[in-house]
Amino acid sequence: MTLEERYRNDPWFLEFYKEKLLEPGWAGELDDVEFEYVKSELMKSPSLRRRWGFRPRAKRLSESRIRAVAMYGVSRKKK
């Protein structure tokens, strides 16, 4: 199942939800469908990877790190 299949009866909510899922710390605990969507979007966009605390050129994104950022956001360390 995909997000599109899950929310096919509510296109407005689908677009809202897809956008919000990509905000670090907003989603909380991701289910498998949400995780696959977030990971696929991260793989497409270097700027999104940067917002999620990954290097823009990263090719491998660990599942545990994606889930942690979805749950807690990205910590901003002060120098």
mmCIF file as gemmi writes it, N, C-alpha and C atoms, coordinates in Angstrom:
data_model
loop_
_atom_site.group_PDB
_atom_site.id
_atom_site.type_symbol
_atom_site.label_atom_id
_atom_site.label_alt_id
_atom_site.label_comp_id
_atom_site.label_asym_id
_atom_site.label_entity_id
_atom_site.label_seq_id
_atom_site.pdbx_PDB_ins_code
_atom_site.Cartn_x
_atom_site.Cartn_y
_atom_site.Cartn_z
_atom_site.occupancy
_atom_site.B_iso_or_equiv
_atom_site.pdbx_formal_charge
_atom_site.auth_seq_id
_atom_site.auth_asym_id
_atom_site.pdbx_PDB_model_num
ATOM 1 N N . MET Axp A 1 ? 0.843 -1.175 0 1 0 ? 1 A 1
ATOM 2 C CA . MET Axp A 1 ? 0 0 0 1 0 ? 1 A 1
ATOM 3 C C . MET Axp A 1 ? 0.893 1.245 0 1 0 ? 1 A 1
ATOM 4 N N . THR Axp A 2 ? 0.426 2.285 -0.657 1 0 ? 2 A 1
ATOM 5 C CA . THR Axp A 2 ? 1.127 3.562 -0.685 1 0 ? 2 A 1
ATOM 6 C C . THR Axp A 2 ? 0.253 4.612 -0.009 1 0 ? 2 A 1
ATOM 7 N N . LEU Axp A 3 ? 0.836 5.778 0.223 1 0 ? 3 A 1
ATOM 8 C CA . LEU Axp A 3 ? 0.041 6.875 0.785 1 0 ? 3 A 1
ATOM 9 C C . LEU Axp A 3 ? -1.096 7.252 -0.156 1 0 ? 3 A 1
ATOM 10 N N . GLU Axp A 4 ? -0.837 7.208 -1.464 1 0 ? 4 A 1
ATOM 11 C CA . GLU Axp A 4 ? -1.865 7.54 -2.436 1 0 ? 4 A 1
ATOM 12 C C . GLU Axp A 4 ? -3.046 6.584 -2.336 1 0 ? 4 A 1
ATOM 13 N N . GLU Axp A 5 ? -2.755 5.307 -2.171 1 0 ? 5 A 1
ATOM 14 C CA . GLU Axp A 5 ? -3.826 4.317 -2.028 1 0 ? 5 A 1
ATOM 15 C C . GLU Axp A 5 ? -4.567 4.505 -0.706 1 0 ? 5 A 1
ATOM 16 N N . ARG Axp A 6 ? -3.827 4.782 0.334 1 0 ? 6 A 1
ATOM 17 C CA . ARG Axp A 6 ? -4.412 4.929 1.662 1 0 ? 6 A 1
ATOM 18 C C . ARG Axp A 6 ? -5.385 6.108 1.726 1 0 ? 6 A 1
ATOM 19 N N . TYR Axp A 7 ? -5.028 7.211 1.078 1 0 ? 7 A 1
ATOM 20 C CA . TYR Axp A 7 ? -5.831 8.431 1.173 1 0 ? 7 A 1
ATOM 21 C C . TYR Axp A 7 ? -6.445 8.839 -0.167 1 0 ? 7 A 1
ATOM 22 N N . ARG Axp A 8 ? -6.756 7.891 -1.006 1 0 ? 8 A 1
ATOM 23 C CA . ARG Axp A 8 ? -7.298 8.201 -2.333 1 0 ? 8 A 1
ATOM 24 C C . ARG Axp A 8 ? -8.641 8.927 -2.276 1 0 ? 8 A 1
ATOM 25 N N . ASN Axp A 9 ? -9.392 8.77 -1.201 1 0 ? 9 A 1
ATOM 26 C CA . ASN Axp A 9 ? -10.691 9.417 -1.077 1 0 ? 9 A 1
ATOM 27 C C . ASN Axp A 9 ? -10.598 10.848 -0.546 1 0 ? 9 A 1
ATOM 28 N N . ASP Axp A 10 ? -9.39 11.263 -0.169 1 0 ? 10 A 1
ATOM 29 C CA . ASP Axp A 10 ? -9.224 12.614 0.368 1 0 ? 10 A 1
ATOM 30 C C . ASP Axp A 10 ? -7.945 13.245 -0.184 1 0 ? 10 A 1
ATOM 31 N N . PRO Axp A 11 ? -7.989 13.73 -1.431 1 0 ? 11 A 1
ATOM 32 C CA . PRO Axp A 11 ? -6.774 14.269 -2.055 1 0 ? 11 A 1
ATOM 33 C C . PRO Axp A 11 ? -6.197 15.478 -1.336 1 0 ? 11 A 1
ATOM 34 N N . TRP Axp A 12 ? -7.032 16.313 -0.737 1 0 ? 12 A 1
ATOM 35 C CA . TRP Axp A 12 ? -6.517 17.468 0.001 1 0 ? 12 A 1
ATOM 36 C C . TRP Axp A 12 ? -5.677 16.996 1.182 1 0 ? 12 A 1
ATOM 37 N N . PHE Axp A 13 ? -6.205 16.029 1.949 1 0 ? 13 A 1
ATOM 38 C CA . PHE Axp A 13 ? -5.467 15.517 3.094 1 0 ? 13 A 1
ATOM 39 C C . PHE Axp A 13 ? -4.185 14.832 2.653 1 0 ? 13 A 1
ATOM 40 N N . LEU Axp A 14 ? -4.225 14.102 1.545 1 0 ? 14 A 1
ATOM 41 C CA . LEU Axp A 14 ? -3.03 13.427 1.038 1 0 ? 14 A 1
ATOM 42 C C . LEU Axp A 14 ? -1.917 14.434 0.779 1 0 ? 14 A 1
ATOM 43 N N . GLU Axp A 15 ? -2.204 15.526 0.106 1 0 ? 15 A 1
ATOM 44 C CA . GLU Axp A 15 ? -1.18 16.525 -0.181 1 0 ? 15 A 1
ATOM 45 C C . GLU Axp A 15 ? -0.664 17.182 1.104 1 0 ? 15 A 1
ATOM 46 N N . PHE Axp A 16 ? -1.565 17.496 2.009 1 0 ? 16 A 1
ATOM 47 C CA . PHE Axp A 16 ? -1.179 18.072 3.3 1 0 ? 16 A 1
ATOM 48 C C . PHE Axp A 16 ? -0.267 17.104 4.058 1 0 ? 16 A 1
ATOM 49 N N . TYR Axp A 17 ? -0.671 15.841 4.128 1 0 ? 17 A 1
ATOM 50 C CA . TYR Axp A 17 ? 0.05 14.831 4.888 1 0 ? 17 A 1
ATOM 51 C C . TYR Axp A 17 ? 1.433 14.564 4.284 1 0 ? 17 A 1
ATOM 52 N N . LYS Axp A 18 ? 1.512 14.488 2.957 1 0 ? 18 A 1
ATOM 53 C CA . LYS Axp A 18 ? 2.792 14.255 2.301 1 0 ? 18 A 1
ATOM 54 C C . LYS Axp A 18 ? 3.768 15.386 2.618 1 0 ? 18 A 1
ATOM 55 N N . GLU Axp A 19 ? 3.269 16.612 2.652 1 0 ? 19 A 1
ATOM 56 C CA . GLU Axp A 19 ? 4.124 17.758 2.967 1 0 ? 19 A 1
ATOM 57 C C . GLU Axp A 19 ? 4.577 17.725 4.427 1 0 ? 19 A 1
ATOM 58 N N . LYS Axp A 20 ? 3.651 17.467 5.326 1 0 ? 20 A 1
ATOM 59 C CA . LYS Axp A 20 ? 3.971 17.464 6.757 1 0 ? 20 A 1
ATOM 60 C C . LYS Axp A 20 ? 4.909 16.314 7.139 1 0 ? 20 A 1
ATOM 61 N N . LEU Axp A 21 ? 4.768 15.156 6.489 1 0 ? 21 A 1
ATOM 62 C CA . LEU Axp A 21 ? 5.653 14.028 6.796 1 0 ? 21 A 1
ATOM 63 C C . LEU Axp A 21 ? 7.123 14.37 6.574 1 0 ? 21 A 1
ATOM 64 N N . LEU Axp A 22 ? 7.391 15.325 5.709 1 0 ? 22 A 1
ATOM 65 C CA . LEU Axp A 22 ? 8.773 15.673 5.393 1 0 ? 22 A 1
ATOM 66 C C . LEU Axp A 22 ? 9.364 16.71 6.337 1 0 ? 22 A 1
ATOM 67 N N . GLU Axp A 23 ? 8.611 17.113 7.352 1 0 ? 23 A 1
ATOM 68 C CA . GLU Axp A 23 ? 9.132 18.018 8.369 1 0 ? 23 A 1
ATOM 69 C C . GLU Axp A 23 ? 9.765 17.195 9.491 1 0 ? 23 A 1
ATOM 70 N N . PRO Axp A 24 ? 11.067 17.38 9.73 1 0 ? 24 A 1
ATOM 71 C CA . PRO Axp A 24 ? 11.72 16.628 10.806 1 0 ? 24 A 1
ATOM 72 C C . PRO Axp A 24 ? 11.009 16.852 12.145 1 0 ? 24 A 1
ATOM 73 N N . GLY Axp A 25 ? 10.709 15.755 12.822 1 0 ? 25 A 1
ATOM 74 C CA . GLY Axp A 25 ? 10.096 15.823 14.142 1 0 ? 25 A 1
ATOM 75 C C . GLY Axp A 25 ? 8.58 15.902 14.144 1 0 ? 25 A 1
ATOM 76 N N . TRP Axp A 26 ? 7.951 16.04 12.992 1 0 ? 26 A 1
ATOM 77 C CA . TRP Axp A 26 ? 6.498 16.181 12.959 1 0 ? 26 A 1
ATOM 78 C C . TRP Axp A 26 ? 5.779 14.835 13.019 1 0 ? 26 A 1
ATOM 79 N N . ALA Axp A 27 ? 6.278 13.859 12.322 1 0 ? 27 A 1
ATOM 80 C CA . ALA Axp A 27 ? 5.535 12.613 12.107 1 0 ? 27 A 1
ATOM 81 C C . ALA Axp A 27 ? 5.465 11.706 13.33 1 0 ? 27 A 1
ATOM 82 N N . GLY Axp A 28 ? 6.439 11.788 14.205 1 0 ? 28 A 1
ATOM 83 C CA . GLY Axp A 28 ? 6.463 10.833 15.304 1 0 ? 28 A 1
ATOM 84 C C . GLY Axp A 28 ? 6.904 9.477 14.794 1 0 ? 28 A 1
ATOM 85 N N . GLU Axp A 29 ? 6.29 8.432 15.281 1 0 ? 29 A 1
ATOM 86 C CA . GLU Axp A 29 ? 6.67 7.078 14.872 1 0 ? 29 A 1
ATOM 87 C C . GLU Axp A 29 ? 6.067 6.771 13.504 1 0 ? 29 A 1
ATOM 88 N N . LEU Axp A 30 ? 6.931 6.477 12.53 1 0 ? 30 A 1
ATOM 89 C CA . LEU Axp A 30 ? 6.49 6.196 11.172 1 0 ? 30 A 1
ATOM 90 C C . LEU Axp A 30 ? 6.048 4.746 11.027 1 0 ? 30 A 1
ATOM 91 N N . ASP Axp A 31 ? 4.935 4.514 10.324 1 0 ? 31 A 1
ATOM 92 C CA . ASP Axp A 31 ? 4.62 3.13 9.956 1 0 ? 31 A 1
ATOM 93 C C . ASP Axp A 31 ? 5.408 2.831 8.673 1 0 ? 31 A 1
ATOM 94 N N . ASP Axp A 32 ? 5.31 1.62 8.163 1 0 ? 32 A 1
ATOM 95 C CA . ASP Axp A 32 ? 6.127 1.221 7.016 1 0 ? 32 A 1
ATOM 96 C C . ASP Axp A 32 ? 5.816 2.028 5.757 1 0 ? 32 A 1
ATOM 97 N N . VAL Axp A 33 ? 4.559 2.339 5.516 1 0 ? 33 A 1
ATOM 98 C CA . VAL Axp A 33 ? 4.169 3.118 4.339 1 0 ? 33 A 1
ATOM 99 C C . VAL Axp A 33 ? 4.734 4.528 4.432 1 0 ? 33 A 1
ATOM 100 N N . GLU Axp A 34 ? 4.62 5.147 5.58 1 0 ? 34 A 1
ATOM 101 C CA . GLU Axp A 34 ? 5.159 6.487 5.781 1 0 ? 34 A 1
ATOM 102 C C . GLU Axp A 34 ? 6.681 6.492 5.641 1 0 ? 34 A 1
ATOM 103 N N . PHE Axp A 35 ? 7.324 5.477 6.218 1 0 ? 35 A 1
ATOM 104 C CA . PHE Axp A 35 ? 8.783 5.383 6.123 1 0 ? 35 A 1
ATOM 105 C C . PHE Axp A 35 ? 9.231 5.298 4.664 1 0 ? 35 A 1
ATOM 106 N N . GLU Axp A 36 ? 8.588 4.457 3.882 1 0 ? 36 A 1
ATOM 107 C CA . GLU Axp A 36 ? 8.972 4.299 2.473 1 0 ? 36 A 1
ATOM 108 C C . GLU Axp A 36 ? 8.788 5.605 1.705 1 0 ? 36 A 1
ATOM 109 N N . TYR Axp A 37 ? 7.732 6.339 2.002 1 0 ? 37 A 1
ATOM 110 C CA . TYR Axp A 37 ? 7.514 7.63 1.346 1 0 ? 37 A 1
ATOM 111 C C . TYR Axp A 37 ? 8.623 8.608 1.717 1 0 ? 37 A 1
ATOM 112 N N . VAL Axp A 38 ? 8.911 8.737 2.995 1 0 ? 38 A 1
ATOM 113 C CA . VAL Axp A 38 ? 9.943 9.684 3.444 1 0 ? 38 A 1
ATOM 114 C C . VAL Axp A 38 ? 11.297 9.307 2.852 1 0 ? 38 A 1
ATOM 115 N N . LYS Axp A 39 ? 11.641 8.041 2.899 1 0 ? 39 A 1
ATOM 116 C CA . LYS Axp A 39 ? 12.939 7.606 2.364 1 0 ? 39 A 1
ATOM 117 C C . LYS Axp A 39 ? 13.031 7.899 0.865 1 0 ? 39 A 1
ATOM 118 N N . SER Axp A 40 ? 11.965 7.617 0.116 1 0 ? 40 A 1
ATOM 119 C CA . SER Axp A 40 ? 12.014 7.866 -1.328 1 0 ? 40 A 1
ATOM 120 C C . SER Axp A 40 ? 12.183 9.362 -1.617 1 0 ? 40 A 1
ATOM 121 N N . GLU Axp A 41 ? 11.534 10.216 -0.842 1 0 ? 41 A 1
ATOM 122 C CA . GLU Axp A 41 ? 11.684 11.659 -1.031 1 0 ? 41 A 1
ATOM 123 C C . GLU Axp A 41 ? 13.084 12.125 -0.633 1 0 ? 41 A 1
ATOM 124 N N . LEU Axp A 42 ? 13.64 11.546 0.415 1 0 ? 42 A 1
ATOM 125 C CA . LEU Axp A 42 ? 15.007 11.892 0.818 1 0 ? 42 A 1
ATOM 126 C C . LEU Axp A 42 ? 16.006 11.495 -0.266 1 0 ? 42 A 1
ATOM 127 N N . MET Axp A 43 ? 15.785 10.367 -0.903 1 0 ? 43 A 1
ATOM 128 C CA . MET Axp A 43 ? 16.698 9.909 -1.949 1 0 ? 43 A 1
ATOM 129 C C . MET Axp A 43 ? 16.642 10.823 -3.174 1 0 ? 43 A 1
ATOM 130 N N . LYS Axp A 44 ? 15.526 11.493 -3.395 1 0 ? 44 A 1
ATOM 131 C CA . LYS Axp A 44 ? 15.364 12.367 -4.562 1 0 ? 44 A 1
ATOM 132 C C . LYS Axp A 44 ? 15.975 13.758 -4.361 1 0 ? 44 A 1
ATOM 133 N N . SER Axp A 45 ? 16.083 14.216 -3.119 1 0 ? 45 A 1
ATOM 134 C CA . SER Axp A 45 ? 16.384 15.626 -2.881 1 0 ? 45 A 1
ATOM 135 C C . SER Axp A 45 ? 17.561 15.856 -1.929 1 0 ? 45 A 1
ATOM 136 N N . PRO Axp A 46 ? 18.673 16.371 -2.443 1 0 ? 46 A 1
ATOM 137 C CA . PRO Axp A 46 ? 19.799 16.704 -1.575 1 0 ? 46 A 1
ATOM 138 C C . PRO Axp A 46 ? 19.454 17.767 -0.529 1 0 ? 46 A 1
ATOM 139 N N . SER Axp A 47 ? 18.626 18.739 -0.892 1 0 ? 47 A 1
ATOM 140 C CA . SER Axp A 47 ? 18.275 19.781 0.086 1 0 ? 47 A 1
ATOM 141 C C . SER Axp A 47 ? 17.418 19.213 1.208 1 0 ? 47 A 1
ATOM 142 N N . LEU Axp A 48 ? 16.541 18.264 0.888 1 0 ? 48 A 1
ATOM 143 C CA . LEU Axp A 48 ? 15.745 17.61 1.925 1 0 ? 48 A 1
ATOM 144 C C . LEU Axp A 48 ? 16.644 16.772 2.837 1 0 ? 48 A 1
ATOM 145 N N . ARG Axp A 49 ? 17.62 16.078 2.246 1 0 ? 49 A 1
ATOM 146 C CA . ARG Axp A 49 ? 18.564 15.311 3.068 1 0 ? 49 A 1
ATOM 147 C C . ARG Axp A 49 ? 19.279 16.241 4.045 1 0 ? 49 A 1
ATOM 148 N N . ARG Axp A 50 ? 19.668 17.414 3.592 1 0 ? 50 A 1
ATOM 149 C CA . ARG Axp A 50 ? 20.349 18.375 4.473 1 0 ? 50 A 1
ATOM 150 C C . ARG Axp A 50 ? 19.42 18.783 5.622 1 0 ? 50 A 1
ATOM 151 N N . ARG Axp A 51 ? 18.154 19.092 5.328 1 0 ? 51 A 1
ATOM 152 C CA . ARG Axp A 51 ? 17.203 19.475 6.383 1 0 ? 51 A 1
ATOM 153 C C . ARG Axp A 51 ? 17.015 18.363 7.403 1 0 ? 51 A 1
ATOM 154 N N . TRP Axp A 52 ? 17.175 17.123 6.96 1 0 ? 52 A 1
ATOM 155 C CA . TRP Axp A 52 ? 17.018 15.974 7.855 1 0 ? 52 A 1
ATOM 156 C C . TRP Axp A 52 ? 18.325 15.591 8.536 1 0 ? 52 A 1
ATOM 157 N N . GLY Axp A 53 ? 19.373 16.369 8.339 1 0 ? 53 A 1
ATOM 158 C CA . GLY Axp A 53 ? 20.637 16.133 9.028 1 0 ? 53 A 1
ATOM 159 C C . GLY Axp A 53 ? 21.568 15.164 8.332 1 0 ? 53 A 1
ATOM 160 N N . PHE Axp A 54 ? 21.261 14.806 7.099 1 0 ? 54 A 1
ATOM 161 C CA . PHE Axp A 54 ? 22.14 13.947 6.311 1 0 ? 54 A 1
ATOM 162 C C . PHE Axp A 54 ? 23.005 14.829 5.417 1 0 ? 54 A 1
ATOM 163 N N . ARG Axp A 55 ? 24.117 14.3 5 1 0 ? 55 A 1
ATOM 164 C CA . ARG Axp A 55 ? 24.922 15.009 4.017 1 0 ? 55 A 1
ATOM 165 C C . ARG Axp A 55 ? 24.159 15.001 2.692 1 0 ? 55 A 1
ATOM 166 N N . PRO Axp A 56 ? 24.198 16.107 1.954 1 0 ? 56 A 1
ATOM 167 C CA . PRO Axp A 56 ? 23.446 16.17 0.695 1 0 ? 56 A 1
ATOM 168 C C . PRO Axp A 56 ? 23.834 15.092 -0.313 1 0 ? 56 A 1
ATOM 169 N N . ARG Axp A 57 ? 25.075 14.664 -0.279 1 0 ? 57 A 1
ATOM 170 C CA . ARG Axp A 57 ? 25.52 13.627 -1.232 1 0 ? 57 A 1
ATOM 171 C C . ARG Axp A 57 ? 25.419 12.214 -0.686 1 0 ? 57 A 1
ATOM 172 N N . ALA Axp A 58 ? 24.818 12.048 0.476 1 0 ? 58 A 1
ATOM 173 C CA . ALA Axp A 58 ? 24.699 10.719 1.082 1 0 ? 58 A 1
ATOM 174 C C . ALA Axp A 58 ? 23.925 9.785 0.158 1 0 ? 58 A 1
ATOM 175 N N . LYS Axp A 59 ? 24.426 8.605 -0.032 1 0 ? 59 A 1
ATOM 176 C CA . LYS Axp A 59 ? 23.757 7.604 -0.864 1 0 ? 59 A 1
ATOM 177 C C . LYS Axp A 59 ? 23.006 6.587 -0.013 1 0 ? 59 A 1
ATOM 178 N N . ARG Axp A 60 ? 23.517 6.358 1.192 1 0 ? 60 A 1
ATOM 179 C CA . ARG Axp A 60 ? 22.866 5.397 2.093 1 0 ? 60 A 1
ATOM 180 C C . ARG Axp A 60 ? 22.279 6.155 3.279 1 0 ? 60 A 1
ATOM 181 N N . LEU Axp A 61 ? 21.018 5.906 3.537 1 0 ? 61 A 1
ATOM 182 C CA . LEU Axp A 61 ? 20.33 6.547 4.648 1 0 ? 61 A 1
ATOM 183 C C . LEU Axp A 61 ? 19.811 5.446 5.557 1 0 ? 61 A 1
ATOM 184 N N . SER Axp A 62 ? 20.282 5.427 6.796 1 0 ? 62 A 1
ATOM 185 C CA . SER Axp A 62 ? 19.892 4.33 7.678 1 0 ? 62 A 1
ATOM 186 C C . SER Axp A 62 ? 18.441 4.481 8.133 1 0 ? 62 A 1
ATOM 187 N N . GLU Axp A 63 ? 17.776 3.358 8.207 1 0 ? 63 A 1
ATOM 188 C CA . GLU Axp A 63 ? 16.386 3.353 8.643 1 0 ? 63 A 1
ATOM 189 C C . GLU Axp A 63 ? 16.251 3.91 10.05 1 0 ? 63 A 1
ATOM 190 N N . SER Axp A 64 ? 17.16 3.526 10.929 1 0 ? 64 A 1
ATOM 191 C CA . SER Axp A 64 ? 17.054 3.987 12.315 1 0 ? 64 A 1
ATOM 192 C C . SER Axp A 64 ? 17.222 5.505 12.416 1 0 ? 64 A 1
ATOM 193 N N . ARG Axp A 65 ? 18.097 6.066 11.611 1 0 ? 65 A 1
ATOM 194 C CA . ARG Axp A 65 ? 18.3 7.526 11.63 1 0 ? 65 A 1
ATOM 195 C C . ARG Axp A 65 ? 17.088 8.265 11.07 1 0 ? 65 A 1
ATOM 196 N N . ILE Axp A 66 ? 16.527 7.759 9.984 1 0 ? 66 A 1
ATOM 197 C CA . ILE Axp A 66 ? 15.323 8.382 9.418 1 0 ? 66 A 1
ATOM 198 C C . ILE Axp A 66 ? 14.201 8.358 10.441 1 0 ? 66 A 1
ATOM 199 N N . ARG Axp A 67 ? 14.012 7.215 11.083 1 0 ? 67 A 1
ATOM 200 C CA . ARG Axp A 67 ? 12.943 7.098 12.077 1 0 ? 67 A 1
ATOM 201 C C . ARG Axp A 67 ? 13.19 8.018 13.28 1 0 ? 67 A 1
ATOM 202 N N . ALA Axp A 68 ? 14.45 8.161 13.682 1 0 ? 68 A 1
ATOM 203 C CA . ALA Axp A 68 ? 14.779 9.04 14.816 1 0 ? 68 A 1
ATOM 204 C C . ALA Axp A 68 ? 14.502 10.507 14.472 1 0 ? 68 A 1
ATOM 205 N N . VAL Axp A 69 ? 14.849 10.926 13.267 1 0 ? 69 A 1
ATOM 206 C CA . VAL Axp A 69 ? 14.605 12.311 12.865 1 0 ? 69 A 1
ATOM 207 C C . VAL Axp A 69 ? 13.107 12.563 12.735 1 0 ? 69 A 1
ATOM 208 N N . ALA Axp A 70 ? 12.373 11.593 12.221 1 0 ? 70 A 1
ATOM 209 C CA . ALA Axp A 70 ? 10.914 11.742 12.125 1 0 ? 70 A 1
ATOM 210 C C . ALA Axp A 70 ? 10.295 11.891 13.516 1 0 ? 70 A 1
ATOM 211 N N . MET Axp A 71 ? 10.859 11.2 14.485 1 0 ? 71 A 1
ATOM 212 C CA . MET Axp A 71 ? 10.322 11.217 15.843 1 0 ? 71 A 1
ATOM 213 C C . MET Axp A 71 ? 10.753 12.465 16.618 1 0 ? 71 A 1
ATOM 214 N N . TYR Axp A 72 ? 12.045 12.777 16.569 1 0 ? 72 A 1
ATOM 215 C CA . TYR Axp A 72 ? 12.585 13.8 17.463 1 0 ? 72 A 1
ATOM 216 C C . TYR Axp A 72 ? 13.077 15.061 16.762 1 0 ? 72 A 1
ATOM 217 N N . GLY Axp A 73 ? 13.144 15.049 15.454 1 0 ? 73 A 1
ATOM 218 C CA . GLY Axp A 73 ? 13.683 16.195 14.73 1 0 ? 73 A 1
ATOM 219 C C . GLY Axp A 73 ? 15.203 16.125 14.66 1 0 ? 73 A 1
ATOM 220 N N . VAL Axp A 74 ? 15.795 17.197 14.192 1 0 ? 74 A 1
ATOM 221 C CA . VAL Axp A 74 ? 17.244 17.287 14.053 1 0 ? 74 A 1
ATOM 222 C C . VAL Axp A 74 ? 17.78 18.157 15.154 1 0 ? 74 A 1
ATOM 223 N N . SER Axp A 75 ? 18.767 17.659 15.879 1 0 ? 75 A 1
ATOM 224 C CA . SER Axp A 75 ? 19.358 18.49 16.926 1 0 ? 75 A 1
ATOM 225 C C . SER Axp A 75 ? 20.339 19.454 16.273 1 0 ? 75 A 1
ATOM 226 N N . ARG Axp A 76 ? 20.263 20.683 16.679 1 0 ? 76 A 1
ATOM 227 C CA . ARG Axp A 76 ? 21.171 21.717 16.169 1 0 ? 76 A 1
ATOM 228 C C . ARG Axp A 76 ? 22.2 22.002 17.249 1 0 ? 76 A 1
ATOM 229 N N . LYS Axp A 77 ? 23.408 21.505 17.046 1 0 ? 77 A 1
ATOM 230 C CA . LYS Axp A 77 ? 24.481 21.734 18.015 1 0 ? 77 A 1
ATOM 231 C C . LYS Axp A 77 ? 25.043 23.13 17.853 1 0 ? 77 A 1
ATOM 232 N N . LYS Axp A 78 ? 25.245 23.789 18.946 1 0 ? 78 A 1
ATOM 233 C CA . LYS Axp A 78 ? 25.854 25.117 18.902 1 0 ? 78 A 1
ATOM 234 C C . LYS Axp A 78 ? 27.351 24.967 18.978 1 0 ? 78 A 1
ATOM 235 N N . LYS Axp A 79 ? 28.061 25.754 18.178 1 0 ? 79 A 1
ATOM 236 C CA . LYS Axp A 79 ? 29.531 25.682 18.163 1 0 ? 79 A 1
ATOM 237 C C . LYS Axp A 79 ? 30.124 26.601 19.184 1 0 ? 79 A 1
